[in-house]
Amino acid sequence: NTLMGVIYRPTNISLDIGCKLNQELKLACRKCNATVVMGDFNMQVDWENQIGVGPQEREFVECLRDGFLEQLVLEPTREKAILDLVLCNEPDLIRELVVKEVVTII
């Protein structure tokens, strides 16, 4: 079975809410054969070295390791940061991932 989810994580959430998000991700990975979660996580992480800038980011990176989730976005999604993520514990499910510019309609 495969679980697909979408998450929006506001920028300044409490440590408690961040821990709950991590717990839900771990639970999803244990319950499903394949897990794909995507969305705007607003986390400052050096994805090349998998190092979080702050305590919430470090805990999040550890959570991804625990769930065998790979972060598949390889280019910046906002300015120079990768804030919008695609996480998957079966990366072969994702054939192509393209980052496009945001379109604003005025």
Phi and psi restraints in degrees (range 20) as a CNS / XPLOR table:
assign (resid 1 and name C) (resid 2 and name N)
       (resid 2 and name CA) (resid 2 and name C) 1.0 -123.4 20.0 2
assign (resid 2 and name N) (resid 2 and name CA)
       (resid 2 and name C) (resid 3 and name N) 1.0 134.7 20.0 2
assign (resid 2 and name C) (resid 3 and name N)
       (resid 3 and name CA) (resid 3 and name C) 1.0 -110.8 20.0 2
assign (resid 3 and name N) (resid 3 and name CA)
       (resid 3 and name C) (resid 4 and name N) 1.0 129.4 20.0 2
assign (resid 3 and name C) (resid 4 and name N)
       (resid 4 and name CA) (resid 4 and name C) 1.0 -118.8 20.0 2
assign (resid 4 and name N) (resid 4 and name CA)
       (resid 4 and name C) (resid 5 and name N) 1.0 132.6 20.0 2
assign (resid 4 and name C) (resid 5 and name N)
       (resid 5 and name CA) (resid 5 and name C) 1.0 -139.6 20.0 2
assign (resid 5 and name N) (resid 5 and name CA)
       (resid 5 and name C) (resid 6 and name N) 1.0 158.3 20.0 2
assign (resid 5 and name C) (resid 6 and name N)
       (resid 6 and name CA) (resid 6 and name C) 1.0 -126.4 20.0 2
assign (resid 6 and name N) (resid 6 and name CA)
       (resid 6 and name C) (resid 7 and name N) 1.0 135.4 20.0 2
assign (resid 6 and name C) (resid 7 and name N)
       (resid 7 and name CA) (resid 7 and name C) 1.0 -131.1 20.0 2
assign (resid 7 and name N) (resid 7 and name CA)
       (resid 7 and name C) (resid 8 and name N) 1.0 138.3 20.0 2
assign (resid 7 and name C) (resid 8 and name N)
       (resid 8 and name CA) (resid 8 and name C) 1.0 -119.2 20.0 2
assign (resid 8 and name N) (resid 8 and name CA)
       (resid 8 and name C) (resid 9 and name N) 1.0 119.4 20.0 2
assign (resid 8 and name C) (resid 9 and name N)
       (resid 9 and name CA) (resid 9 and name C) 1.0 -111.7 20.0 2
assign (resid 9 and name N) (resid 9 and name CA)
       (resid 9 and name C) (resid 10 and name N) 1.0 111.6 20.0 2
assign (resid 9 and name C) (resid 10 and name N)
       (resid 10 and name CA) (resid 10 and name C) 1.0 -58.7 20.0 2
assign (resid 10 and name N) (resid 10 and name CA)
       (resid 10 and name C) (resid 11 and name N) 1.0 158.4 20.0 2
assign (resid 10 and name C) (resid 11 and name N)
       (resid 11 and name CA) (resid 11 and name C) 1.0 -60.0 20.0 2
assign (resid 11 and name N) (resid 11 and name CA)
       (resid 11 and name C) (resid 12 and name N) 1.0 -52.6 20.0 2
assign (resid 11 and name C) (resid 12 and name N)
       (resid 12 and name CA) (resid 12 and name C) 1.0 -110.6 20.0 2
assign (resid 12 and name N) (resid 12 and name CA)
       (resid 12 and name C) (resid 13 and name N) 1.0 70.1 20.0 2
assign (resid 12 and name C) (resid 13 and name N)
       (resid 13 and name CA) (resid 13 and name C) 1.0 -92.7 20.0 2
assign (resid 13 and name N) (resid 13 and name CA)
       (resid 13 and name C) (resid 14 and name N) 1.0 160.7 20.0 2
assign (resid 13 and name C) (resid 14 and name N)
       (resid 14 and name CA) (resid 14 and name C) 1.0 -70.5 20.0 2
assign (resid 14 and name N) (resid 14 and name CA)
       (resid 14 and name C) (resid 15 and name N) 1.0 159.8 20.0 2
assign (resid 14 and name C) (resid 15 and name N)
       (resid 15 and name CA) (resid 15 and name C) 1.0 -60.5 20.0 2
assign (resid 15 and name N) (resid 15 and name CA)
       (resid 15 and name C) (resid 16 and name N) 1.0 -36.5 20.0 2
assign (resid 15 and name C) (resid 16 and name N)
       (resid 16 and name CA) (resid 16 and name C) 1.0 -61.8 20.0 2
assign (resid 16 and name N) (resid 16 and name CA)
       (resid 16 and name C) (resid 17 and name N) 1.0 -45.8 20.0 2
assign (resid 16 and name C) (resid 17 and name N)
       (resid 17 and name CA) (resid 17 and name C) 1.0 -66.0 20.0 2
assign (resid 17 and name N) (resid 17 and name CA)
       (resid 17 and name C) (resid 18 and name N) 1.0 -39.7 20.0 2
assign (resid 17 and name C) (resid 18 and name N)
       (resid 18 and name CA) (resid 18 and name C) 1.0 -60.4 20.0 2
assign (resid 18 and name N) (resid 18 and name CA)
       (resid 18 and name C) (resid 19 and name N) 1.0 -39.9 20.0 2
assign (resid 18 and name C) (resid 19 and name N)
       (resid 19 and name CA) (resid 19 and name C) 1.0 -65.0 20.0 2
assign (resid 19 and name N) (resid 19 and name CA)
       (resid 19 and name C) (resid 20 and name N) 1.0 -39.5 20.0 2
assign (resid 19 and name C) (resid 20 and name N)
       (resid 20 and name CA) (resid 20 and name C) 1.0 -64.2 20.0 2
assign (resid 20 and name N) (resid 20 and name CA)
       (resid 20 and name C) (resid 21 and name N) 1.0 -40.5 20.0 2
assign (resid 20 and name C) (resid 21 and name N)
       (resid 21 and name CA) (resid 21 and name C) 1.0 -60.5 20.0 2
assign (resid 21 and name N) (resid 21 and name CA)
       (resid 21 and name C) (resid 22 and name N) 1.0 -45.3 20.0 2
assign (resid 21 and name C) (resid 22 and name N)
       (resid 22 and name CA) (resid 22 and name C) 1.0 -61.2 20.0 2
assign (resid 22 and name N) (resid 22 and name CA)
       (resid 22 and name C) (resid 23 and name N) 1.0 -41.3 20.0 2
assign (resid 22 and name C) (resid 23 and name N)
       (resid 23 and name CA) (resid 23 and name C) 1.0 -62.1 20.0 2
assign (resid 23 and name N) (resid 23 and name CA)
       (resid 23 and name C) (resid 24 and name N) 1.0 -41.6 20.0 2
assign (resid 23 and name C) (resid 24 and name N)
       (resid 24 and name CA) (resid 24 and name C) 1.0 -65.1 20.0 2
assign (resid 24 and name N) (resid 24 and name CA)
       (resid 24 and name C) (resid 25 and name N) 1.0 -39.2 20.0 2
assign (resid 24 and name C) (resid 25 and name N)
       (resid 25 and name CA) (resid 25 and name C) 1.0 -63.3 20.0 2
assign (resid 25 and name N) (resid 25 and name CA)
       (resid 25 and name C) (resid 26 and name N) 1.0 -44.2 20.0 2
assign (resid 25 and name C) (resid 26 and name N)
       (resid 26 and name CA) (resid 26 and name C) 1.0 -62.1 20.0 2
assign (resid 26 and name N) (resid 26 and name CA)
       (resid 26 and name C) (resid 27 and name N) 1.0 -42.7 20.0 2
assign (resid 26 and name C) (resid 27 and name N)
       (resid 27 and name CA) (resid 27 and name C) 1.0 -62.4 20.0 2
assign (resid 27 and name N) (resid 27 and name CA)
       (resid 27 and name C) (resid 28 and name N) 1.0 -43.4 20.0 2
assign (resid 27 and name C) (resid 28 and name N)
       (resid 28 and name CA) (resid 28 and name C) 1.0 -60.7 20.0 2
assign (resid 28 and name N) (resid 28 and name CA)
       (resid 28 and name C) (resid 29 and name N) 1.0 -41.1 20.0 2
assign (resid 28 and name C) (resid 29 and name N)
       (resid 29 and name CA) (resid 29 and name C) 1.0 -67.7 20.0 2
assign (resid 29 and name N) (resid 29 and name CA)
       (resid 29 and name C) (resid 30 and name N) 1.0 -33.3 20.0 2
assign (resid 29 and name C) (resid 30 and name N)
       (resid 30 and name CA) (resid 30 and name C) 1.0 -74.7 20.0 2
assign (resid 30 and name N) (resid 30 and name CA)
       (resid 30 and name C) (resid 31 and name N) 1.0 -31.8 20.0 2
assign (resid 30 and name C) (resid 31 and name N)
       (resid 31 and name CA) (resid 31 and name C) 1.0 -85.5 20.0 2
assign (resid 31 and name N) (resid 31 and name CA)
       (resid 31 and name C) (resid 32 and name N) 1.0 -20.8 20.0 2
assign (resid 31 and name C) (resid 32 and name N)
       (resid 32 and name CA) (resid 32 and name C) 1.0 -122.0 20.0 2
assign (resid 32 and name N) (resid 32 and name CA)
       (resid 32 and name C) (resid 33 and name N) 1.0 149.1 20.0 2
assign (resid 32 and name C) (resid 33 and name N)
       (resid 33 and name CA) (resid 33 and name C) 1.0 -66.7 20.0 2
assign (resid 33 and name N) (resid 33 and name CA)
       (resid 33 and name C) (resid 34 and name N) 1.0 -41.5 20.0 2
assign (resid 33 and name C) (resid 34 and name N)
       (resid 34 and name CA) (resid 34 and name C) 1.0 -130.4 20.0 2
assign (resid 34 and name N) (resid 34 and name CA)
       (resid 34 and name C) (resid 35 and name N) 1.0 135.5 20.0 2
assign (resid 34 and name C) (resid 35 and name N)
       (resid 35 and name CA) (resid 35 and name C) 1.0 -128.8 20.0 2
assign (resid 35 and name N) (resid 35 and name CA)
       (resid 35 and name C) (resid 36 and name N) 1.0 128.3 20.0 2
assign (resid 35 and name C) (resid 36 and name N)
       (resid 36 and name CA) (resid 36 and name C) 1.0 -126.8 20.0 2
assign (resid 36 and name N) (resid 36 and name CA)
       (resid 36 and name C) (resid 37 and name N) 1.0 120.5 20.0 2
assign (resid 36 and name C) (resid 37 and name N)
       (resid 37 and name CA) (resid 37 and name C) 1.0 -128.2 20.0 2
assign (resid 37 and name N) (resid 37 and name CA)
       (resid 37 and name C) (resid 38 and name N) 1.0 131.1 20.0 2
assign (resid 37 and name C) (resid 38 and name N)
       (resid 38 and name CA) (resid 38 and name C) 1.0 -135.2 20.0 2
assign (resid 38 and name N) (resid 38 and name CA)
       (resid 38 and name C) (resid 39 and name N) 1.0 157.7 20.0 2
assign (resid 38 and name C) (resid 39 and name N)
       (resid 39 and name CA) (resid 39 and name C) 1.0 153.1 20.0 2
assign (resid 39 and name N) (resid 39 and name CA)
       (resid 39 and name C) (resid 40 and name N) 1.0 -171.4 20.0 2
assign (resid 39 and name C) (resid 40 and name N)
       (resid 40 and name CA) (resid 40 and name C) 1.0 -95.1 20.0 2
assign (resid 40 and name N) (resid 40 and name CA)
       (resid 40 and name C) (resid 41 and name N) 1.0 103.6 20.0 2
assign (resid 40 and name C) (resid 41 and name N)
       (resid 41 and name CA) (resid 41 and name C) 1.0 -94.7 20.0 2
assign (resid 41 and name N) (resid 41 and name CA)
       (resid 41 and name C) (resid 42 and name N) 1.0 -16.0 20.0 2
assign (resid 41 and name C) (resid 42 and name N)
       (resid 42 and name CA) (resid 42 and name C) 1.0 49.3 20.0 2
assign (resid 42 and name N) (resid 42 and name CA)
       (resid 42 and name C) (resid 43 and name N) 1.0 48.2 20.0 2
assign (resid 42 and name C) (resid 43 and name N)
       (resid 43 and name CA) (resid 43 and name C) 1.0 -116.5 20.0 2
assign (resid 43 and name N) (resid 43 and name CA)
       (resid 43 and name C) (resid 44 and name N) 1.0 133.4 20.0 2
assign (resid 43 and name C) (resid 44 and name N)
       (resid 44 and name CA) (resid 44 and name C) 1.0 -90.1 20.0 2
assign (resid 44 and name N) (resid 44 and name CA)
       (resid 44 and name C) (resid 45 and name N) 1.0 99.0 20.0 2
assign (resid 44 and name C) (resid 45 and name N)
       (resid 45 and name CA) (resid 45 and name C) 1.0 -131.7 20.0 2
assign (resid 45 and name N) (resid 45 and name CA)
       (resid 45 and name C) (resid 46 and name N) 1.0 137.2 20.0 2
assign (resid 45 and name C) (resid 46 and name N)
       (resid 46 and name CA) (resid 46 and name C) 1.0 -83.0 20.0 2
assign (resid 46 and name N) (resid 46 and name CA)
       (resid 46 and name C) (resid 47 and name N) 1.0 95.7 20.0 2
assign (resid 46 and name C) (resid 47 and name N)
       (resid 47 and name CA) (resid 47 and name C) 1.0 -70.9 20.0 2
assign (resid 47 and name N) (resid 47 and name CA)
       (resid 47 and name C) (resid 48 and name N) 1.0 -26.4 20.0 2
assign (resid 47 and name C) (resid 48 and name N)
       (resid 48 and name CA) (resid 48 and name C) 1.0 -62.9 20.0 2
assign (resid 48 and name N) (resid 48 and name CA)
       (resid 48 and name C) (resid 49 and name N) 1.0 -39.8 20.0 2
assign (resid 48 and name C) (resid 49 and name N)
       (resid 49 and name CA) (resid 49 and name C) 1.0 -104.6 20.0 2
assign (resid 49 and name N) (resid 49 and name CA)
       (resid 49 and name C) (resid 50 and name N) 1.0 -1.4 20.0 2
assign (resid 49 and name C) (resid 50 and name N)
       (resid 50 and name CA) (resid 50 and name C) 1.0 53.5 20.0 2
assign (resid 50 and name N) (resid 50 and name CA)
       (resid 50 and name C) (resid 51 and name N) 1.0 54.6 20.0 2
assign (resid 50 and name C) (resid 51 and name N)
       (resid 51 and name CA) (resid 51 and name C) 1.0 -125.7 20.0 2
assign (resid 51 and name N) (resid 51 and name CA)
       (resid 51 and name C) (resid 52 and name N) 1.0 123.6 20.0 2
assign (resid 51 and name C) (resid 52 and name N)
       (resid 52 and name CA) (resid 52 and name C) 1.0 -80.8 20.0 2
assign (resid 52 and name N) (resid 52 and name CA)
       (resid 52 and name C) (resid 53 and name N) 1.0 145.6 20.0 2
assign (resid 52 and name C) (resid 53 and name N)
       (resid 53 and name CA) (resid 53 and name C) 1.0 -71.5 20.0 2
assign (resid 53 and name N) (resid 53 and name CA)
       (resid 53 and name C) (resid 54 and name N) 1.0 -45.0 20.0 2
assign (resid 53 and name C) (resid 54 and name N)
       (resid 54 and name CA) (resid 54 and name C) 1.0 -118.1 20.0 2
assign (resid 54 and name N) (resid 54 and name CA)
       (resid 54 and name C) (resid 55 and name N) 1.0 -177.3 20.0 2
assign (resid 54 and name C) (resid 55 and name N)
       (resid 55 and name CA) (resid 55 and name C) 1.0 -62.5 20.0 2
assign (resid 55 and name N) (resid 55 and name CA)
       (resid 55 and name C) (resid 56 and name N) 1.0 -39.5 20.0 2
assign (resid 55 and name C) (resid 56 and name N)
       (resid 56 and name CA) (resid 56 and name C) 1.0 -66.3 20.0 2
assign (resid 56 and name N) (resid 56 and name CA)
       (resid 56 and name C) (resid 57 and name N) 1.0 -39.7 20.0 2
assign (resid 56 and name C) (resid 57 and name N)
       (resid 57 and name CA) (resid 57 and name C) 1.0 -67.5 20.0 2
assign (resid 57 and name N) (resid 57 and name CA)
       (resid 57 and name C) (resid 58 and name N) 1.0 -39.8 20.0 2
assign (resid 57 and name C) (resid 58 and name N)
       (resid 58 and name CA) (resid 58 and name C) 1.0 -64.6 20.0 2
assign (resid 58 and name N) (resid 58 and name CA)
       (resid 58 and name C) (resid 59 and name N) 1.0 -41.4 20.0 2
assign (resid 58 and name C) (resid 59 and name N)
       (resid 59 and name CA) (resid 59 and name C) 1.0 -63.5 20.0 2
assign (resid 59 and name N) (resid 59 and name CA)
       (resid 59 and name C) (resid 60 and name N) 1.0 -38.9 20.0 2
assign (resid 59 and name C) (resid 60 and name N)
       (resid 60 and name CA) (resid 60 and name C) 1.0 -63.9 20.0 2
assign (resid 60 and name N) (resid 60 and name CA)
       (resid 60 and name C) (resid 61 and name N) 1.0 -45.4 20.0 2
assign (resid 60 and name C) (resid 61 and name N)
       (resid 61 and name CA) (resid 61 and name C) 1.0 -61.4 20.0 2
assign (resid 61 and name N) (resid 61 and name CA)
       (resid 61 and name C) (resid 62 and name N) 1.0 -40.9 20.0 2
assign (resid 61 and name C) (resid 62 and name N)
       (resid 62 and name CA) (resid 62 and name C) 1.0 -63.4 20.0 2
assign (resid 62 and name N) (resid 62 and name CA)
       (resid 62 and name C) (resid 63 and name N) 1.0 -40.3 20.0 2
assign (resid 62 and name C) (resid 63 and name N)
       (resid 63 and name CA) (resid 63 and name C) 1.0 -60.2 20.0 2
assign (resid 63 and name N) (resid 63 and name CA)
       (resid 63 and name C) (resid 64 and name N) 1.0 -42.8 20.0 2
assign (resid 63 and name C) (resid 64 and name N)
       (resid 64 and name CA) (resid 64 and name C) 1.0 -62.9 20.0 2
assign (resid 64 and name N) (resid 64 and name CA)
       (resid 64 and name C) (resid 65 and name N) 1.0 -40.7 20.0 2
assign (resid 64 and name C) (resid 65 and name N)
       (resid 65 and name CA) (resid 65 and name C) 1.0 -62.3 20.0 2
assign (resid 65 and name N) (resid 65 and name CA)
       (resid 65 and name C) (resid 66 and name N) 1.0 -43.8 20.0 2
assign (resid 65 and name C) (resid 66 and name N)
       (resid 66 and name CA) (resid 66 and name C) 1.0 -60.3 20.0 2
assign (resid 66 and name N) (resid 66 and name CA)
       (resid 66 and name C) (resid 67 and name N) 1.0 -36.2 20.0 2
assign (resid 66 and name C) (resid 67 and name N)
       (resid 67 and name CA) (resid 67 and name C) 1.0 -92.7 20.0 2
assign (resid 67 and name N) (resid 67 and name CA)
       (resid 67 and name C) (resid 68 and name N) 1.0 5.8 20.0 2
assign (resid 67 and name C) (resid 68 and name N)
       (resid 68 and name CA) (resid 68 and name C) 1.0 56.2 20.0 2
assign (resid 68 and name N) (resid 68 and name CA)
       (resid 68 and name C) (resid 69 and name N) 1.0 32.6 20.0 2
assign (resid 68 and name C) (resid 69 and name N)
       (resid 69 and name CA) (resid 69 and name C) 1.0 -88.0 20.0 2
assign (resid 69 and name N) (resid 69 and name CA)
       (resid 69 and name C) (resid 70 and name N) 1.0 131.0 20.0 2
assign (resid 69 and name C) (resid 70 and name N)
       (resid 70 and name CA) (resid 70 and name C) 1.0 -101.4 20.0 2
assign (resid 70 and name N) (resid 70 and name CA)
       (resid 70 and name C) (resid 71 and name N) 1.0 141.5 20.0 2
assign (resid 70 and name C) (resid 71 and name N)
       (resid 71 and name CA) (resid 71 and name C) 1.0 -93.3 20.0 2
assign (resid 71 and name N) (resid 71 and name CA)
       (resid 71 and name C) (resid 72 and name N) 1.0 118.9 20.0 2
assign (resid 71 and name C) (resid 72 and name N)
       (resid 72 and name CA) (resid 72 and name C) 1.0 -100.8 20.0 2
assign (resid 72 and name N) (resid 72 and name CA)
       (resid 72 and name C) (resid 73 and name N) 1.0 -8.9 20.0 2
assign (resid 72 and name C) (resid 73 and name N)
       (resid 73 and name CA) (resid 73 and name C) 1.0 -80.1 20.0 2
assign (resid 73 and name N) (resid 73 and name CA)
       (resid 73 and name C) (resid 74 and name N) 1.0 124.0 20.0 2
assign (resid 73 and name C) (resid 74 and name N)
       (resid 74 and name CA) (resid 74 and name C) 1.0 -110.0 20.0 2
assign (resid 74 and name N) (resid 74 and name CA)
       (resid 74 and name C) (resid 75 and name N) 1.0 -4.0 20.0 2
assign (resid 74 and name C) (resid 75 and name N)
       (resid 75 and name CA) (resid 75 and name C) 1.0 -129.3 20.0 2
assign (resid 75 and name N) (resid 75 and name CA)
       (resid 75 and name C) (resid 76 and name N) 1.0 156.7 20.0 2
assign (resid 75 and name C) (resid 76 and name N)
       (resid 76 and name CA) (resid 76 and name C) 1.0 -57.0 20.0 2
assign (resid 76 and name N) (resid 76 and name CA)
       (resid 76 and name C) (resid 77 and name N) 1.0 141.6 20.0 2
assign (resid 76 and name C) (resid 77 and name N)
       (resid 77 and name CA) (resid 77 and name C) 1.0 -109.2 20.0 2
assign (resid 77 and name N) (resid 77 and name CA)
       (resid 77 and name C) (resid 78 and name N) 1.0 -15.2 20.0 2
assign (resid 77 and name C) (resid 78 and name N)
       (resid 78 and name CA) (resid 78 and name C) 1.0 -149.6 20.0 2
assign (resid 78 and name N) (resid 78 and name CA)
       (resid 78 and name C) (resid 79 and name N) 1.0 113.8 20.0 2
assign (resid 78 and name C) (resid 79 and name N)
       (resid 79 and name CA) (resid 79 and name C) 1.0 52.9 20.0 2
assign (resid 79 and name N) (resid 79 and name CA)
       (resid 79 and name C) (resid 80 and name N) 1.0 -119.4 20.0 2
assign (resid 79 and name C) (resid 80 and name N)
       (resid 80 and name CA) (resid 80 and name C) 1.0 -103.4 20.0 2
assign (resid 80 and name N) (resid 80 and name CA)
       (resid 80 and name C) (resid 81 and name N) 1.0 9.0 20.0 2
assign (resid 80 and name C) (resid 81 and name N)
       (resid 81 and name CA) (resid 81 and name C) 1.0 -108.5 20.0 2
assign (resid 81 and name N) (resid 81 and name CA)
       (resid 81 and name C) (resid 82 and name N) 1.0 149.0 20.0 2
assign (resid 81 and name C) (resid 82 and name N)
       (resid 82 and name CA) (resid 82 and name C) 1.0 -99.6 20.0 2
assign (resid 82 and name N) (resid 82 and name CA)
       (resid 82 and name C) (resid 83 and name N) 1.0 96.4 20.0 2
assign (resid 82 and name C) (resid 83 and name N)
       (resid 83 and name CA) (resid 83 and name C) 1.0 -104.9 20.0 2
assign (resid 83 and name N) (resid 83 and name CA)
       (resid 83 and name C) (resid 84 and name N) 1.0 -26.7 20.0 2
assign (resid 83 and name C) (resid 84 and name N)
       (resid 84 and name CA) (resid 84 and name C) 1.0 -95.4 20.0 2
assign (resid 84 and name N) (resid 84 and name CA)
       (resid 84 and name C) (resid 85 and name N) 1.0 122.2 20.0 2
assign (resid 84 and name C) (resid 85 and name N)
       (resid 85 and name CA) (resid 85 and name C) 1.0 -118.7 20.0 2
assign (resid 85 and name N) (resid 85 and name CA)
       (resid 85 and name C) (resid 86 and name N) 1.0 154.3 20.0 2
assign (resid 85 and name C) (resid 86 and name N)
       (resid 86 and name CA) (resid 86 and name C) 1.0 -125.0 20.0 2
assign (resid 86 and name N) (resid 86 and name CA)
       (resid 86 and name C) (resid 87 and name N) 1.0 115.6 20.0 2
assign (resid 86 and name C) (resid 87 and name N)
       (resid 87 and name CA) (resid 87 and name C) 1.0 -110.0 20.0 2
assign (resid 87 and name N) (resid 87 and name CA)
       (resid 87 and name C) (resid 88 and name N) 1.0 136.6 20.0 2
assign (resid 87 and name C) (resid 88 and name N)
       (resid 88 and name CA) (resid 88 and name C) 1.0 -154.1 20.0 2
assign (resid 88 and name N) (resid 88 and name CA)
       (resid 88 and name C) (resid 89 and name N) 1.0 138.2 20.0 2
assign (resid 88 and name C) (resid 89 and name N)
       (resid 89 and name CA) (resid 89 and name C) 1.0 -96.8 20.0 2
assign (resid 89 and name N) (resid 89 and name CA)
       (resid 89 and name C) (resid 90 and name N) 1.0 2.2 20.0 2
assign (resid 89 and name C) (resid 90 and name N)
       (resid 90 and name CA) (resid 90 and name C) 1.0 -133.8 20.0 2
assign (resid 90 and name N) (resid 90 and name CA)
       (resid 90 and name C) (resid 91 and name N) 1.0 73.8 20.0 2
assign (resid 90 and name C) (resid 91 and name N)
       (resid 91 and name CA) (resid 91 and name C) 1.0 -59.0 20.0 2
assign (resid 91 and name N) (resid 91 and name CA)
       (resid 91 and name C) (resid 92 and name N) 1.0 -19.1 20.0 2
assign (resid 91 and name C) (resid 92 and name N)
       (resid 92 and name CA) (resid 92 and name C) 1.0 -67.3 20.0 2
assign (resid 92 and name N) (resid 92 and name CA)
       (resid 92 and name C) (resid 93 and name N) 1.0 -15.0 20.0 2
assign (resid 92 and name C) (resid 93 and name N)
       (resid 93 and name CA) (resid 93 and name C) 1.0 -68.1 20.0 2
assign (resid 93 and name N) (resid 93 and name CA)
       (resid 93 and name C) (resid 94 and name N) 1.0 -25.6 20.0 2
assign (resid 93 and name C) (resid 94 and name N)
       (resid 94 and name CA) (resid 94 and name C) 1.0 -97.3 20.0 2
assign (resid 94 and name N) (resid 94 and name CA)
       (resid 94 and name C) (resid 95 and name N) 1.0 110.9 20.0 2
assign (resid 94 and name C) (resid 95 and name N)
       (resid 95 and name CA) (resid 95 and name C) 1.0 -82.4 20.0 2
assign (resid 95 and name N) (resid 95 and name CA)
       (resid 95 and name C) (resid 96 and name N) 1.0 -39.7 20.0 2
assign (resid 95 and name C) (resid 96 and name N)
       (resid 96 and name CA) (resid 96 and name C) 1.0 -148.8 20.0 2
assign (resid 96 and name N) (resid 96 and name CA)
       (resid 96 and name C) (resid 97 and name N) 1.0 139.4 20.0 2
assign (resid 96 and name C) (resid 97 and name N)
       (resid 97 and name CA) (resid 97 and name C) 1.0 -133.6 20.0 2
assign (resid 97 and name N) (resid 97 and name CA)
       (resid 97 and name C) (resid 98 and name N) 1.0 121.8 20.0 2
assign (resid 97 and name C) (resid 98 and name N)
       (resid 98 and name CA) (resid 98 and name C) 1.0 -123.0 20.0 2
assign (resid 98 and name N) (resid 98 and name CA)
       (resid 98 and name C) (resid 99 and name N) 1.0 129.9 20.0 2
assign (resid 98 and name C) (resid 99 and name N)
       (resid 99 and name CA) (resid 99 and name C) 1.0 -96.2 20.0 2
assign (resid 99 and name N) (resid 99 and name CA)
       (resid 99 and name C) (resid 100 and name N) 1.0 122.8 20.0 2
assign (resid 99 and name C) (resid 100 and name N)
       (resid 100 and name CA) (resid 100 and name C) 1.0 -115.1 20.0 2
assign (resid 100 and name N) (resid 100 and name CA)
       (resid 100 and name C) (resid 101 and name N) 1.0 159.2 20.0 2
assign (resid 100 and name C) (resid 101 and name N)
       (resid 101 and name CA) (resid 101 and name C) 1.0 -69.1 20.0 2
assign (resid 101 and name N) (resid 101 and name CA)
       (resid 101 and name C) (resid 102 and name N) 1.0 151.3 20.0 2
assign (resid 101 and name C) (resid 102 and name N)
       (resid 102 and name CA) (resid 102 and name C) 1.0 -76.0 20.0 2
assign (resid 102 and name N) (resid 102 and name CA)
       (resid 102 and name C) (resid 103 and name N) 1.0 135.9 20.0 2
assign (resid 102 and name C) (resid 103 and name N)
       (resid 103 and name CA) (resid 103 and name C) 1.0 -101.6 20.0 2
assign (resid 103 and name N) (resid 103 and name CA)
       (resid 103 and name C) (resid 104 and name N) 1.0 124.3 20.0 2
assign (resid 103 and name C) (resid 104 and name N)
       (resid 104 and name CA) (resid 104 and name C) 1.0 -110.6 20.0 2
assign (resid 104 and name N) (resid 104 and name CA)
       (resid 104 and name C) (resid 105 and name N) 1.0 128.7 20.0 2
assign (resid 104 and name C) (resid 105 and name N)
       (resid 105 and name CA) (resid 105 and name C) 1.0 -104.5 20.0 2
assign (resid 105 and name N) (resid 105 and name CA)
       (resid 105 and name C) (resid 106 and name N) 1.0 124.1 20.0 2
